[in-house]
Amino acid sequence: MDLLAAMRIFVRVVERGNLSRAAKDLGLGQPAVSDRIERLEQYLGVRLLLRSTRSVSCTDEGSLFYQRSKGVLDAADEARAVVSQGNKIVRGRVRIAAPHGLGDAIMPKIVSIIREQNPQLHVDLILNDDLTDPVTEGVDISLRLGQVGDGNFVAHRLGHIRRVLVAAPEYIAVHGCLEDPTDLIRHPFIRVTGLFSDGQLRLVNPPKAPRAVPINIVTTISHWGPVYELLLDGCGIGVLQEIVCADALKSGRLVKLLPNHTVQGFDLHALLPPARQMSAKTQIVVSILKEHLPDMVRISSVPQSLDSLVSRG
């Protein structure tokens, strides 16, 4: 048995929590993955996974074997990278987790740069808006917005994502401008799941302290894309990350509301394993992120309000 190859399959199954998803990642058929796991269990003489129709989970022995296998595989990748350094060729696979907005708007460019500079490196990009711990959840790098909390990881700040309160000019033409934050409650608010759950929008009007203002939430969606489309269609007002709506602001399809106030943004961090656990390939990708992400998330030269858009015309 090729124990190293079997370990890679087992680790991917555990991290994906599903045989079919792991098989797709590995470019194998699900029966082949299932067969490899069964042969591994027979070889070791223990049950590693508990299977159901939808998911798999580790036995106690499986959890222990997963942790040890991760260490062995990382060491193997590191050894290969060290040998290849003389040729400056990085091989293997790097898994990056990122939130949807950043993943949709910026990460395709980042992946393109990584692949251009390291054509032998395979990139897995996993998009979700949950906090992903790179040590416990099977990724090499986790890009997160906002508070990152505590964990067995090191956080590196990479920039700041601004957020904007916006609406379509057509919506404003029908329903009128917002003159004061207290006007917000009169307008239908469209939000992304998990944001503004207390029904309050916190606005900053320097030098004053942030002000919490009631909002009228009428629609909640788990991804920013449909929120963006509804706002373009004039269905209400809402808050978007500036990186996902910069083009619409520049073209005037969306306008900023309450231009004297700002919505608090998010700091962007890269969550990384402790330095002693970081592979050479991860270090190379992190250097690319540090070089390019800060400039990519910095948006400038967009109209500040409906008034500025009108004055341009």
N, C-alpha and C positions, 0 to 999 in steps of 0.2 A: 504493500500500500504506500502511495505517496502521501505521507502524513502531513507534510506542509500544505499540499494542495487541499487535502481534506479539512485541515484547520481553516483555510481561507473560506471554504464553502460554509463550514459550520459558523464561523464568525459573522459572515454576511447574513445567514439565516437568522441568527439571534438579533442582529442589529435591525433587520427589516421586519422581524416578527411574523414573517409569512414566507412559505416556501416559494410561492409563485413570484412574489416581488424579488426575492433573492435570486431566483433562477433568471429573471429578466435582467437583473444587474450583471450577472455573471455570463450572460450569453449562452445559457444552458437550458435544456428542457426541464420542467418540474420533475418528471419521473427520474431523470438522471441525478438531480439534487437530492431527492428523497432516498435514492439508492445509495448515494455517497454517504449520507448521514447514517443510514442503517448499517452500512459496512464499517463506518467509524465506530459506532456503538458496539458492534460485534468485536472489533479489534480491541477496544478498550475494556470490554466486558461490563459496561455500565450503561444505563439509560441516561442520555444527555438531554433529550427534549420531550416535553409533553405536547402532543399534537391534538388539535381540534380541527373542525372543518374550515375555520377562518383564520386561525393563528397558531403559533407555537410559543411555548414558554420553557424556560430552563428548569431542570431539576436542580437540586443542591449541587450534585456532581457536575451538572452542565454549567452552572454559574462559575464554579471554580475553574473548570476547563476553559471556559470562555476567557476569563481574565488572564490565565496563563498563556492561552493561544495568542491573545492580542499582544502580549509582551514578546512572544517568540516571533510573530510576524513582523512587528515593528523592528525588532533586532535584525531580522533577515533583510528587510528593506533598507535599513541603515547600513548594513554590511555591503549590500549591493551598491548603494549610493557612494560609499567611501571608495570602493574599487573603481567606480565610474567617474570620480571627480577629476581624474587626470584628463579625461576626455570632455569634461564639463557637460556630461549627459545625465539628466535626471530621469529615472524610470519609475514605474509603479503607478499607484492610484492615490489621489488625495480627495478627501470628502469634505465639502464646504457646506455648512448650513447657513441660510440667510433668510431674513424676513421677506415677505412677498413684495412690498413696494421697492425695496432696494434690489431684490432679486430680479424683478421684472424690468426695472428702468436702467440699472447700472451693471449688474453682474454679467450679462452677456458680453459686454465690452471687456470686463475683467477676465472672463474665461478665455476670450479670444487672445488677450495679451499673454496669459499663462501658457496657452497652447502654442502660440507663435514662438515664444522664447524656449519652451520645453516640449517639443513635439512628441517625445516618448512618454510624457506624463499624461495619464488618464484622469480627467476631472469629473467627479460626481457632485452635482449641485442639488441640494435638498432645500426646498423652500417651505418654510412654516413660520408662524408668528409666535411660537412658544419659545421659552428659554431652553436652549439646547446646550447641555453640559458636554464639552468635548471629551471629557474623561470617561463619563458614564454612558454616553449615548452614541458611541461609535463614529464620531466625526473627528477630523483633524483640526478644523477651524470652525468656530461658530461666530457669525456676525450678528450682533444683537443691538437693538435700539432701547434707550432708556436705562432704567436701573437694572444692573446685572446681578445684584445680590451676592451671596457667598457661595463658594464651591471650590473644588480642588482644581482650580484653573487660574490663569493669569490674564487679566484684562488690559488690553492696550487701546487707548482712545485713538480713533482714526478720523474723527470729524464730527460735524453737527448737522443734523437733518432739520431744516426749517419746515414748519407747517403753516398753512394759510387757510383762512376762512374765505370761501369763494361761492359764487353763483354765476349763472349765465346772464348776460346782458338782457336777454329776452325775459328772464324771470323778473329782473329788476324793473323792466319797463312796465310789466303788468302789476307787480306787487309793491313797487316803490323802494326807495333806498332805505338803508338802515342808518339812522342818524345817531343812535346811542345804543350801547350794549343791551339796555333794557328792551329794545325792539326785537331782540332775537326770539323771544318766546312767541311772537306773533307769526313766525315763519316755520314751515315744515323743515325739520333737520334730518339729514340722511347721514348715517354714521357707519363706520366699520366696527364689527363685533369686538367687544372688549374695551372700546374707547367711550369715555363720557357716560359710564354706566350709572353714575349718580345723578344724571340729568343736568349736569352743570358743565359749562364751558369756561375755562380759566383764561382770562385775557390779561395781557400786560400792557400798561400805558406808562412808560417810564416818565418820571422817577417813582411813580406810585407802585405799591405792592400789587401782585397778581389779584385779580378780581374774579370771583366765581359768579357766573350769570346763568340763570335757568334757560334751558333750551327745550324745544318741543320736538322730541325724537319721534318720527313717524315710520322710519324704515331702518332696519339693521341688516347688514350684509357681511358675510365672512371674508370677503375679498374687496380690495379697493377698486378693482376694475369696474364692476357694475355701479358702485357709488359714483365714480367718475362719469360714467355714461348717463346716469340719471341727472346729475348736475348739469351736464352739457345739454340735456333735453329740457332744462328749465323746470325740473320737478321739485326744486327746493334749494336749500343752502346746505353747506357741509364743510368739513375740514379735510384737506388732503396734504400729503407730503409734497413739498414744492418740487421735488425731483420728478414726480409722476405727472405733474400738470404744468410744468414750465412752458412747454410749447403752446398749450391752450391759453396761458396767460399772455404770452408774447403776441399771439395772433388775435387776442381779444375775445376768444370763444368763452373764456371765463374771466371774471374780474374779482379783485380782492375787495372784501367788505370791511367796513370800519378801519380805514387805513391808518388811523392814529393808534390802533391797538394791534398787538401781535398775539398769536397763539404760541404757547410754550412748545418748543421743539424737542427733539430727542438727540442725545449724544450717541454716537456710533462707536461701538467697541468690537474688537476682535478678541474672543475668548479662546485661549490656547492652553494646551497641557503645560504643566511645569517644564522648565527648560530641560531638565534631565530626561524627560520623556518625549521631547520634540524631535522628530526625524529631520534629516537633511532636506527632504522634499518639502516638508511643512515650512521649514525656515525659508526656503526659496520663495514659496508662494506668499508667505507673510511679508517678505521684502517687497514683492510686487504690490500687494495690497497697500502697504505703507506709502509706496511711491505714488500710486495712482488714485486711490479712493478719496483722499482729502480734496483734491481738485475736482473730481467728478461729482461730488455731492454738494459742491459750492455753487449755487445758482445766483446769477446776477442779471441785471438789465431787463427786468420784467416790469410791466406796468403795475403801479401800486394800487390803483383804484379805477372805478368807472370814470371819474373825473379826468384822470391822467390819460385814459384811453380816448376820451372825447377830445381832449386838448391836442392829441396827436393828429386827429383828423382835421 
